[in-house]
């Protein structure tokens, strides 16, 4: 997947919710559009995000021994709540970022049965601004929607992969051990 597929997913959800021709627009259209954006983001992040953790566990016994499993990968679960319609793109993208941070957590267990109840995203930093979109738009663009959403989606992907990660450690366990874990990498493709 890619920023292009991510953008297409958002556009498709919006087209299904509000259409393109404007004939069905009413006072609820902006809220319907925001719900469609949030639904597309939720589906894309859940399907395409992998979180890698480091784990240090101790297997009880005499003597206790270190768990040989030191890393695991998780999917994420949750939901991005719809942002409010806004007259300010910069305020809107900041609210969307907050909804993403608040809306997701690690799946109940990793691929190697590690349990680590943690929010994957913590740090703000989606780089898109309204001026970025204005500079990228060309009057000759016949359908600028894909191009603009690719910029936004590309910046969301870059943020998730580089800045958003919650590095805090916390209690974790596996069926044979207890210990601590922390997120070391998030990959959104």
C-alpha positions as CSV (number, residue, x, y, z in Angstrom):
1,X,0.0,0.0,0.0
2,X,1.1,3.6,-0.2
3,X,0.0,7.2,0.1
4,X,-1.8,6.8,-3.2
5,X,-3.8,3.8,-2.0
6,X,-4.4,5.6,1.4
7,X,-5.7,8.7,-0.5
8,X,-7.9,6.6,-2.7
9,X,-9.4,4.8,0.3
10,X,-10.4,8.2,1.8
11,X,-11.8,9.5,-1.4
12,X,-13.8,6.4,-2.0
13,X,-15.3,6.6,1.5
14,X,-16.1,10.2,1.0
15,X,-17.7,9.6,-2.4
16,X,-19.9,6.9,-0.8
17,X,-20.9,9.2,2.1
18,X,-21.5,12.5,0.3
19,X,-21.2,11.8,-3.5
20,X,-19.4,14.2,-5.9
21,X,-22.1,16.2,-7.6
22,X,-23.4,18.3,-4.8
23,X,-27.1,17.5,-5.3
24,X,-27.4,15.7,-1.9
25,X,-25.5,18.3,0.1
26,X,-27.3,19.5,3.3
27,X,-26.5,20.7,6.8
28,X,-25.1,17.3,7.7
29,X,-22.8,16.8,4.7
30,X,-19.7,18.2,6.4
31,X,-20.2,15.8,9.4
32,X,-20.8,12.9,7.1
33,X,-17.6,13.7,5.2
34,X,-15.6,13.8,8.5
35,X,-17.1,10.5,9.5
36,X,-16.0,9.0,6.2
37,X,-12.5,10.3,6.5
38,X,-12.2,8.9,10.1
39,X,-13.6,5.5,8.9
40,X,-11.1,5.3,6.0
41,X,-8.2,6.3,8.3
42,X,-9.2,3.7,10.8
43,X,-9.4,0.9,8.3
44,X,-6.1,1.9,6.6
45,X,-4.2,2.2,9.9
46,X,-5.5,-1.1,11.3
47,X,-4.8,-3.0,8.0
48,X,-1.3,-1.5,7.4
49,X,0.4,-0.7,10.7
50,X,2.9,-3.0,12.5
51,X,4.3,-2.2,15.9
52,X,7.6,-3.7,17.0
53,X,8.3,-4.0,20.7
54,X,11.3,-4.9,22.9
55,X,10.5,-7.3,25.7
56,X,12.5,-8.2,28.8
57,X,10.7,-11.0,30.7
58,X,11.6,-13.4,33.5
59,X,10.4,-17.0,33.7
60,X,9.8,-17.9,37.3
61,X,11.6,-20.9,38.7
62,X,14.6,-21.8,40.7
63,X,16.5,-20.0,39.5
64,X,14.4,-17.5,37.5
65,X,15.5,-17.4,33.9
66,X,15.2,-14.7,31.2
67,X,12.5,-15.3,28.6
68,X,14.3,-15.9,25.3
69,X,11.6,-13.9,23.5
70,X,13.0,-10.3,23.4
71,X,10.9,-8.8,20.5
72,X,7.4,-9.1,19.3
73,X,5.1,-7.4,16.7
74,X,1.6,-6.2,17.2
75,X,-1.2,-4.9,15.0
76,X,-3.2,-2.0,16.3
77,X,-6.9,-1.8,17.3
78,X,-9.2,1.1,17.9
79,X,-10.9,3.8,16.0
80,X,-10.2,7.3,14.8
81,X,-13.1,9.5,15.9
82,X,-14.3,12.0,13.3
83,X,-12.8,15.4,13.5
84,X,-15.1,18.4,13.6
85,X,-15.8,20.2,10.3
86,X,-13.5,23.3,10.4
87,X,-12.9,26.5,8.4
88,X,-9.2,26.2,9.2
89,X,-7.2,23.3,7.6
90,X,-4.4,23.7,10.1
91,X,-6.8,23.4,13.1
92,X,-8.5,20.5,11.3
93,X,-5.3,18.5,10.8
94,X,-4.2,19.1,14.4
95,X,-7.6,17.8,15.6
96,X,-7.3,14.8,13.3
97,X,-3.9,14.0,14.6
98,X,-5.2,14.2,18.2
99,X,-8.0,11.8,17.3
100,X,-5.5,9.3,15.8
101,X,-3.3,9.5,18.9
102,X,-6.3,9.0,21.3
103,X,-8.1,6.3,19.2
104,X,-5.7,3.4,18.9
105,X,-3.9,0.9,21.2
106,X,-1.9,-2.2,20.6
107,X,-3.8,-5.4,19.9
108,X,-4.5,-7.6,22.9
109,X,-1.4,-9.7,22.2
110,X,1.5,-9.8,19.8
111,X,2.4,-12.5,17.3
112,X,4.5,-14.3,20.1
113,X,1.7,-13.9,22.7
114,X,3.2,-10.9,24.5
115,X,0.6,-8.8,26.2
116,X,1.5,-5.1,26.4
117,X,-1.3,-2.6,27.0
118,X,0.1,0.5,25.3
119,X,-1.0,3.4,23.1
120,X,1.2,3.3,20.0
121,X,1.1,7.0,19.2
122,X,2.1,9.8,21.5
123,X,4.0,12.6,19.7
124,X,2.5,15.2,17.5
125,X,4.0,16.1,14.2
126,X,1.9,15.7,11.0
127,X,3.7,18.2,8.8
128,X,0.9,19.2,6.3
129,X,-0.2,22.8,6.4
130,X,-2.8,24.6,4.3
131,X,0.0,26.5,2.6
132,X,1.6,23.2,1.5
133,X,-1.6,22.3,-0.2
134,X,-2.0,25.7,-1.8
135,X,1.5,25.6,-3.2
136,X,1.0,22.1,-4.6
137,X,-2.3,22.9,-6.3
138,X,-2.2,23.9,-9.9
139,X,-5.1,25.7,-11.7
140,X,-4.8,23.2,-14.5
141,X,-5.4,20.2,-12.2
142,X,-8.6,18.5,-13.5
143,X,-9.1,16.5,-10.3
144,X,-6.9,17.8,-7.5
145,X,-8.5,15.7,-4.8
146,X,-6.2,12.7,-5.3
147,X,-3.1,14.9,-5.4
148,X,-4.1,16.8,-2.2
149,X,-5.1,13.7,-0.3
150,X,-1.8,12.0,-1.3
151,X,0.1,14.9,0.3
152,X,-1.9,14.6,3.5
153,X,-1.7,10.8,3.6
154,X,2.0,10.8,2.8
155,X,2.6,13.2,5.8
156,X,0.4,10.9,8.0
157,X,2.5,7.9,6.9
158,X,5.8,9.8,7.6
159,X,4.5,10.9,11.0
160,X,3.5,7.4,12.1
161,X,6.8,5.9,10.8
162,X,9.1,8.6,12.3
163,X,7.6,10.8,15.0
164,X,4.4,9.5,16.5
165,X,5.8,6.5,18.4
166,X,5.2,6.3,22.1
167,X,8.5,5.2,23.6
168,X,7.3,4.7,27.2
169,X,8.0,1.4,28.8
170,X,5.4,-0.5,30.8
171,X,4.4,-3.8,32.3
172,X,4.2,-6.7,29.9
173,X,3.8,-10.5,30.0
174,X,3.8,-13.7,28.1
175,X,2.2,-17.0,29.1
176,X,5.5,-18.1,30.6
177,X,6.9,-14.8,31.9
178,X,6.4,-11.3,33.2
179,X,8.4,-8.2,32.6
180,X,8.5,-4.9,30.8
181,X,8.3,-3.8,27.2
182,X,8.6,-0.7,25.1
183,X,7.8,0.1,21.5
184,X,10.9,0.3,19.3
185,X,9.4,0.9,15.8
186,X,6.1,1.5,14.0
187,X,5.8,0.8,10.4
188,X,2.9,2.1,8.3
189,X,3.0,1.2,4.6
